[in-house]
Amino acid sequence: LSQREIEVLQGVIQRLRNREIAEKLGIEAGTVKRHLENIYAKLGVSGRAEARLLFQNVLPGRST
């Protein structure tokens, strides 16, 4: 994953919405959506929940 994709994934792990991730990173919500599509394809997952489960114990900023 790219550095930006990791930052977006950290937002997903924190259970932020696309809009909230976008605001935090200073990008558009549509850009977050495209990053998420790339993340899902690279990880072979179908959505946020699977990505979160896969990485919640790996990346910093995870929810507990």
N, CA, C and O of each residue as an XYZ file, in Angstrom:
256
protein
N       0.841     -1.194      0.000
C       0.000      0.000      0.000
C       0.878      1.246      0.000
O       1.970      1.255      0.567
N       0.383      2.286     -0.641
C       1.109      3.554     -0.621
C       0.953      4.208      0.757
O       0.098      3.817      1.553
N       1.780      5.190      1.013
C       1.685      5.910      2.288
C       0.292      6.516      2.463
O      -0.278      6.440      3.552
N      -0.262      7.113      1.413
C      -1.592      7.728      1.499
C      -2.656      6.667      1.744
O      -3.580      6.893      2.525
N      -2.542      5.520      1.094
C      -3.507      4.445      1.322
C      -3.450      3.970      2.767
O      -4.487      3.667      3.356
N      -2.275      3.901      3.337
C      -2.140      3.529      4.749
C      -2.827      4.566      5.627
O      -3.508      4.207      6.587
N      -2.657      5.844      5.312
C      -3.311      6.904      6.092
C      -4.825      6.791      6.003
O      -5.519      6.974      7.003
N      -5.345      6.492      4.817
C      -6.787      6.303      4.647
C      -7.242      5.083      5.439
O      -8.272      5.132      6.110
N      -6.494      4.004      5.370
C      -6.839      2.786      6.099
C      -6.836      3.024      7.605
O      -7.658      2.448      8.319
N      -5.934      3.856      8.097
C      -5.939      4.201      9.519
C      -7.249      4.885      9.895
O      -7.788      4.639     10.974
N      -7.763      5.733      9.021
C      -9.061      6.358      9.261
C     -10.176      5.334      9.305
O     -11.080      5.433     10.135
N     -10.122      4.354      8.421
C     -11.119      3.278      8.414
C     -11.062      2.510      9.732
O     -12.097      2.196     10.319
N      -9.855      2.212     10.191
C      -9.682      1.481     11.448
C     -10.256      2.282     12.615
O     -10.780      1.707     13.569
N     -10.157      3.613     12.538
C     -10.712      4.488     13.578
C     -12.212      4.695     13.403
O     -12.836      5.447     14.151
N     -12.785      4.019     12.407
C     -14.217      4.067     12.108
C     -14.692      5.453     11.666
O     -15.827      5.849     11.934
N     -13.808      6.178     10.988
C     -14.171      7.478     10.435
C     -14.908      7.280      9.115
O     -14.672      6.304      8.403
N     -15.796      8.209      8.796
C     -16.475      8.204      7.498
C     -15.542      8.803      6.452
O     -14.566      9.474      6.789
N     -15.849      8.557      5.189
C     -15.004      9.088      4.112
C     -14.805     10.590      4.252
O     -13.689     11.086      4.092
N     -15.866     11.311      4.546
C     -15.795     12.765      4.694
C     -14.839     13.151      5.812
O     -14.066     14.100      5.674
N     -14.890     12.419      6.914
C     -14.010     12.707      8.054
C     -12.550     12.396      7.719
O     -11.649     13.146      8.094
N     -12.327     11.298      7.020
C     -10.965     10.958      6.591
C     -10.442     12.047      5.661
O      -9.298     12.483      5.783
N     -11.290     12.480      4.733
C     -10.900     13.525      3.781
C     -10.511     14.806      4.500
O      -9.484     15.408      4.186
N     -11.320     15.226      5.458
C     -11.023     16.446      6.213
C      -9.706     16.311      6.969
O      -8.896     17.238      6.992
N      -9.501     15.166      7.578
C      -8.284     14.930      8.354
C      -7.036     14.975      7.474
O      -5.987     15.458      7.901
N      -7.154     14.467      6.238
C      -6.002     14.380      5.342
C      -5.902     15.559      4.377
O      -4.913     15.688      3.655
N      -6.920     16.417      4.362
C      -6.895     17.567      3.463
C      -7.100     17.202      2.004
O      -6.519     17.817      1.110
N      -7.941     16.184      1.770
C      -8.248     15.747      0.408
C      -9.762     15.680      0.247
O     -10.500     15.862      1.215
N     -10.224     15.420     -0.964
C     -11.652     15.322     -1.246
C     -12.181     13.936     -0.865
O     -11.442     12.951     -0.889
N     -13.470     13.875     -0.514
C     -14.092     12.597     -0.162
C     -14.037     11.618     -1.335
O     -13.888     10.413     -1.128
N     -14.156     12.122     -2.553
C     -14.056     11.261     -3.731
C     -12.685     10.625     -3.867
O     -12.556      9.493     -4.333
N     -11.666     11.359     -3.458
C     -10.304     10.818     -3.484
C     -10.170      9.702     -2.460
O      -9.519      8.690     -2.721
N     -10.781      9.881     -1.303
C     -10.781      8.826     -0.280
C     -11.444      7.578     -0.848
O     -10.939      6.469     -0.677
N     -12.573      7.759     -1.523
C     -13.284      6.616     -2.107
C     -12.393      5.871     -3.101
O     -12.364      4.640     -3.102
N     -11.667      6.606     -3.948
C     -10.769      5.957     -4.908
C      -9.632      5.225     -4.201
O      -9.253      4.124     -4.602
N      -9.093      5.833     -3.156
C      -8.049      5.152     -2.384
C      -8.603      3.860     -1.783
O      -7.931      2.828     -1.797
N      -9.821      3.916     -1.259
C     -10.424      2.722     -0.665
C     -10.614      1.624     -1.710
O     -10.357      0.453     -1.430
N     -11.055      1.989     -2.896
C     -11.209      0.992     -3.959
C      -9.873      0.323     -4.266
O      -9.812     -0.891     -4.458
N      -8.805      1.118     -4.310
C      -7.467      0.561     -4.550
C      -7.030     -0.340     -3.398
O      -6.458     -1.407     -3.619
N      -7.303      0.094     -2.170
C      -6.949     -0.694     -0.984
C      -7.655     -2.045     -1.023
O      -7.024     -3.083     -0.828
N      -8.962     -2.031     -1.274
C      -9.727     -3.279     -1.307
C      -9.173     -4.230     -2.368
O      -9.044     -5.430     -2.128
N      -8.847     -3.690     -3.536
C      -8.310     -4.529     -4.616
C      -6.958     -5.122     -4.224
O      -6.708     -6.308     -4.441
N      -6.096     -4.302     -3.651
C      -4.761     -4.775     -3.267
C      -4.822     -5.822     -2.160
O      -4.035     -6.768     -2.151
N      -5.764     -5.651     -1.220
C      -5.869     -6.573     -0.088
C      -6.750     -7.779     -0.385
O      -6.735     -8.758      0.362
N      -7.514     -7.717     -1.464
C      -8.423     -8.807     -1.789
C      -9.598     -8.885     -0.843
O     -10.076     -9.973     -0.521
N     -10.069     -7.721     -0.391
C     -11.223     -7.668      0.504
C     -12.363     -6.955     -0.206
O     -12.161     -6.296     -1.226
N     -13.571     -7.095      0.349
C     -14.736     -6.528     -0.326
C     -15.239     -5.234      0.302
O     -16.149     -4.605     -0.238
N     -14.670     -4.827      1.421
C     -15.168     -3.597      2.023
C     -14.437     -3.197      3.284
O     -13.439     -3.803      3.673
N     -14.969     -2.146      3.918
C     -14.359     -1.542      5.101
C     -14.182     -2.536      6.238
O     -13.121     -2.605      6.859
N     -15.233     -3.305      6.504
C     -15.194     -4.211      7.655
C     -14.068     -5.236      7.507
O     -13.328     -5.492      8.457
N     -13.942     -5.812      6.332
C     -12.874     -6.793      6.108
C     -11.497     -6.157      6.218
O     -10.588     -6.726      6.821
N     -11.348     -4.978      5.636
C     -10.057     -4.277      5.701
C      -9.715     -3.940      7.145
O      -8.571     -4.094      7.571
N     -10.713     -3.480      7.897
C     -10.496     -3.126      9.303
C     -10.083     -4.358     10.101
O      -9.140     -4.296     10.890
N     -10.773     -5.468      9.904
C     -10.436     -6.696     10.626
C      -9.026     -7.168     10.302
O      -8.303     -7.647     11.176
N      -8.648     -7.028      9.052
C      -7.332     -7.479      8.612
C      -6.208     -6.659      9.235
O      -5.154     -7.202      9.564
N      -6.427     -5.352      9.400
C      -5.335     -4.470      9.800
C      -5.488     -3.800     11.156
O      -4.600     -3.044     11.550
N      -6.564     -4.039     11.886
C      -6.774     -3.303     13.133
C      -5.691     -3.566     14.171
O      -5.468     -2.726     15.043
N      -5.022     -4.691     14.102
C      -3.956     -4.980     15.063
C      -2.563     -4.757     14.490
O      -1.564     -5.051     15.148
N      -2.492     -4.234     13.258
C      -1.207     -4.040     12.593
C      -0.823     -2.572     12.535
O       0.324     -2.218     12.806
N      -1.774     -1.714     12.184
C      -1.485     -0.294     11.988
C      -1.741      0.508     13.253
O      -2.654      0.179     14.010
N      -0.958      1.552     13.500
C      -1.232      2.424     14.640
C      -2.525      3.193     14.417
O      -2.979      3.349     13.283
N      -3.110      3.668     15.500
C      -4.339      4.443     15.411
C      -5.571      3.578     15.374
O      -6.642      4.025     14.960
N      -5.427      2.344     15.802
C      -6.561      1.427     15.752
C      -7.504      1.672     16.916
O      -7.106      2.172     17.968
N      -8.759      1.311     16.703
C      -9.726      1.389     17.793
C      -9.658      0.095     18.579
O      -9.279     -0.947     18.044
N     -10.024      0.161     19.847
C      -9.975     -1.042     20.683
C     -11.339     -1.411     21.170
O     -11.491     -2.398     21.889
